[in-house]
Amino acid sequence: MVKLKKLSVNDAAVLQEISVLTYKDTFDPYNSAENMAIYLEEAYNIPKLERELQNPESEFYFLFVDGRLAAYLKLNVGAAQSETIADNALEVERIYVKPEFKRRGLGKYLMEKSEAIAKELGKSSMWLGVWEDNKAAQSFYEQMGFAIVGSHSFFMADDEQTDLIMAKEI
């Protein structure tokens, strides 16, 4: 059984735990331990997560499978978006699945939920950033109807990396 739960500020500690776990699982092999530690502390400290959870233009969701936390999602609209890509857009800022739940269709489920939320909010497009070397994620997003429309810099501590911007009309 799959259940989606919208988060509140009370979920910050669990959000921190799954954020660090899934981010390390995805990016540890490609970054120095020092840069990873710096980034994780900057991006996922409790006060920052609490501010993000309280932002009315951001929404976080946990996805549970058979009562077990399997994945999480962060969506942004308006000024909460990490940059302006299109008018009337929704940003899928984070979509992460725990390692033991990968390859079960949960990413597709979360992306479909994201699109449904975007439509409910009257948005005309969705976009996201994906690391240029994460070919598996890029392929998944292409299957979900996204196309590359640009790029921007992403900093992993002092290491400048390139994220591709992918978008789709809805």
N, C-alpha and C positions, 0 to 999 in steps of 0.2 A: 504494500500500500504506500502511495506517494502522497506527501502532505507539504504544502507550502505555507510558511509562517512569516508574516511581516514583522520586522524587528522593531524594538523600542530601545531607548537608552539603557534599559536594564540588561540588555543582551550584549553589552560591550565586551565583557570578559570572554564569553564564548566566541564572539566574532573575532576577537584578537587571536584566540587559539586556532581557529580554522583558517584564518587569513595567513598566519605565519606558516602553518603546516602546508597548506596548498601552494603558497608562493614558493617556499623552499623546494617542494617537490617538483615544481615546474622549472625553476630557474637556478637552483643550486649548482648544477653541473657547468653552467656557463659564466659564473661570476666568482670573484675571489671571496673568501670567507669574510674578509674585512669589509668589503663593499656590501655584501649581503647583510651583515650585522648592522651596519650603519643604516642601510635602507629600511630594514625591518623595524628598527627603533623609530625612525622618522615617520614611516607610513602607518604603522600599526600600534602606536602607543595609545593607552586608554584615553587620555584627554582628547586626542585627535579623533579617535573613533567616536567618542561621545558627542563631539561637535558635529561630526558627519551624520550621526544618527538623529540629531536634533534639527538638522537642516530640513525645512519643509519642502525643498526642491530635490531631495534625495530620498530614495527608498532602498532598504536592504531587505532581503528575504533569505531564510534558511529553507533548504529542501531536506525533508526527512524521508527515508525509505524504511518501512517497517519499524518506525520509531527511532531510527538511528540517523544522526546528522550526517548527511552525505555531500552537501554542496551549499554554496551561497552565491548571491547575486546582488550587485549594486547598480541602481539606475539613477540617472540624473536628468533633470530638465532645467530650463532657464539658466540662471547664473551659476548653478551648481555644476554645470558641465565643465569639464577640464579645459575646453576651448570652444569657440564658436565655429561650427562646421557648416551648419545650415540653419535657416530660419525654421522655427516650429519643429525642432528635432528632439529626440530622446537619445541620451548616451547610455550605452551598456558599458559602464566603467569596469566592472569586475564580474567575471563568471568563472568560478573555480569549483572543481569537483575533487573530493578526496580520492587518493590513489585507489583504494579498494572498491570504489564505486564507478570508476571510469569504464567506458565501453558498455554502458547500460542504457544509453539514450537520455541521460539526465541533462546533458548540455543542450540537446535538442528541445527537451521539455522546457528548460529555463528560457531558451531563446524564443520559443513559441509564446510563453507567458509574457516575456518582455514585449513582444509585438502586440499581444492582446492589451497590455497595459498602455502601450503607446497609442493604440487606437482609441481606448477608453478616454485618454487624455486629449484626443483630437490632434495628435501629432501626425505629420506627413512623412517623416523619415526617421530612421534610426542610424546610429553610427557607433563605432568603437575603434580603439587603437589596439594593434597587435604587433608584437616584436617581429621585425623583419626576418629573423631566423627561425621563428616558430611556424614552420611549414604545415604541421598537422593542424594547428588552430586556424591558419589561413584557409586551408582546404575545407575545414568544417564550416567556417563563416561563408565561404563561397557557396557551399551546398545549401546554406540557409538564405541565399539570395543577396549576400553582400558583395560589393566590388571595391577594389582599391581606388580611392579618389585623391590620395595625397599621402603625406608623411609628416612626422614631427619628431623632435628630439625628446628622448626620455633619459633621465639621469639616474643611474644606479650608483649612488654616492658620487664619486668623481668620474665615473665611466659614462661618457655620452654614448647612447645607443639610439637606434632609429626604430620608431614604431610606424607601421603603415596604418593609415586611416582607411577604414572600410565603411561603406554606407549602403543603405538600401532605401528605396521609396516604399511607403506602405499605403 
